[in-house]
Amino acid sequence: MSILRVPLAARYRQIAESSTRQGASQTLEQAQALCKASNEETSAHKEAVDAAFREVFYELIASLNIEKDEYAPIWSLLDSVNLLCDHELCEPALGFWLVEDLLDSHTISGCHKVFNYLELRRERMTKEHLKQKNLTILRCCNDLLRRLSRAEDTVFCGRVFIYLFQSFPLGDKSSVNLRGEFHTENLTTFDENPLRPGDGDGEMDVDPQEGTSEPDVKDPSQAVKAGQETVKLDELYPVFWSLQSLFSQPTKLFETASMQQFKDGIGQTMACFTQVINNSTTAAAVQEAEKRGVKRKRGDLDGENTELNSSAFNPRYLTNRDLFDLEIHDIEFRRHMLVQALILLDFLLALTSQSKAKLVNTINTILKELVDTGKLKENQAKSNTMMMKAIYEKLTLSDEDRAWVIETRRTIEKYLEEGNGQEGRYYLRMVNMVLSRDKNWAIWKAANCPEIKRDPVDASVDLQSQDALHEISIQANRPILKPDGADQLAFLSESESVEALKQKRPNIPSLEQYHRAMQVDDLDLEFATEEEVKDIQARKAGRLWRALRSARGKRFTLCEEIRNGDNPDALIGKTNSEEVKGEEVEDGQNERKLTREEEPASGQVDVESAPSAMQAQEA
């Protein structure tokens, strides 16, 4: 039956039709006037508004094309509906219901424009009655995320997540897995049957890289070689992909058979990954892949390489047996799998007896504080403690398995550190930072998700802090009446003779002293670590430079004999003393040579022989 046969709904339909041509405030005034003039109950008005606006909304969707920018009437109608929701003239979630239907009726390109409207109206649509709208918002955004590809629509997925984060408060429990359930439906399918003889006869021949020798392996089951050890990829293939079932169901590891399977799988995987790094035939390819992961050209962001770059964001990998060899030699693939292993190992370490006792004490402290401040009721704290014990008491990691987990985690961390320069260390630091934050999030969930909110500062405290800051600024800017040392000017009247100044003058080290110091530096270099070598070499170079400066007036020819520091022994032994003396006589015919036995006249100082201030400081 059409709503036109219902008088109240028919009148609201007229208002809905006019809302596409006028402002939302006028539509609100008309709806309020009709509600006051009618004797119907409030629920009847809400049902009439819902039916009238839905019918007009669906008619507009069927007649307008969003690709031609003809959706202005629909945006106006949605604005009017949101205003009616805020004033409780219809169901609070009616606006998001209509948006949900709008997203379902369009392609991804049309959803972009619909989501632009949601982002512009987010504050207005989530300001009132959020508790009645939160489930609709979650369902609307989650349905949209299921339609999007994480690889091709990465930016759009990020916009949807940001919209959710901005709409819900920071401590909302909507995305919290309070029961600790695992996503067991995430199954990884692969070929569990062993490779039959003759299956590898049709493999594609790959030319060996330049400068490398072609492998002699003719066995259909591919292998990764390093030295004398060999890991057959055909044997590793089912073991490797079977680990995914353990990653999705970590509690199975507390069964003896599953734990042994996990240990064997991780051991074989790490052996294979290590051999891939050490394999001489693929070292160049691995290095090139690492460099490509660190730095890419600007041209790689568009054109034919766009698909390759976006594939790095794909959360799932292909499990075809023929692709396993290529995947193993991809550094991003290896890191992805090892990070999964680190997550699982941290989960196991959190279930040791020591970690569980520490976690229980931390959570009890948080719950006690919440109960004392009145933010949590005592019965809720007790029920949360009982639920936590039910989850964690049954699962306890043994000491033997704990030692293996710690050793395996260190091995994986050491492997992840290997990379192009410092890139591996940066990657490991990023992973550890994310895992540490995840531990804090787990504690927050176990403590019944306390509200992440800080109480506002009282006005009196704010005024007191302002007064204290003003007093501190006055004290800091107040002039000092008698600065320290202001009256200690007696040194100005003291005078010293030139002879006294000569005695205080620092002595420049001789060339022999510089040479002995450089020999000590050479000895230190033999026992220095990699971090100390650079400092010792710089210290030695500085001493050689100062030695050449001190000898520039008498033994300038040493600069040629030392040969950029390769022959520091020339400072004391390589130069003939007689030749040096002859050169000094020829160069000093027109000037008087000052010797140690001669002293300048009283009250005079030979400027040439006196060391400069820079030389004294360098010595």
Secondary structure as UniProt FT lines:
FT   HELIX           3..5
FT   HELIX           7..19
FT   TURN            20..21
FT   HELIX           24..37
FT   HELIX           42..63
FT   HELIX           66..68
FT   HELIX           72..86
FT   TURN            87..88
FT   TURN            92..93
FT   HELIX           94..104
FT   HELIX           108..120
FT   HELIX           122..125
FT   HELIX           130..147
FT   TURN            150..152
FT   HELIX           154..167
FT   TURN            170..171
FT   TURN            174..175
FT   TURN            178..179
FT   TURN            184..185
FT   TURN            197..202
FT   TURN            210..211
FT   STRAND          223..226
FT   TURN            227..228
FT   STRAND          229..232
FT   HELIX           233..248
FT   HELIX           250..254
FT   HELIX           256..278
FT   TURN            280..282
FT   HELIX           283..294
FT   HELIX           298..301
FT   HELIX           303..305
FT   HELIX           306..310
FT   HELIX           311..313
FT   HELIX           321..323
FT   HELIX           324..328
FT   HELIX           331..349
FT   TURN            350..351
FT   HELIX           353..372
FT   TURN            373..374
FT   HELIX           378..392
FT   TURN            393..394
FT   HELIX           399..417
FT   TURN            421..422
FT   HELIX           423..446
FT   TURN            447..448
FT   HELIX           459..477
FT   TURN            484..487
FT   HELIX           490..492
FT   HELIX           498..504
FT   HELIX           511..526
FT   HELIX           530..550
FT   TURN            551..554
FT   TURN            556..557
FT   HELIX           558..562
FT   TURN            563..566
FT   HELIX           568..571
FT   TURN            572..574
FT   HELIX           577..587
FT   TURN            588..590
FT   TURN            602..603
FT   TURN            607..609
FT   HELIX           613..618
//
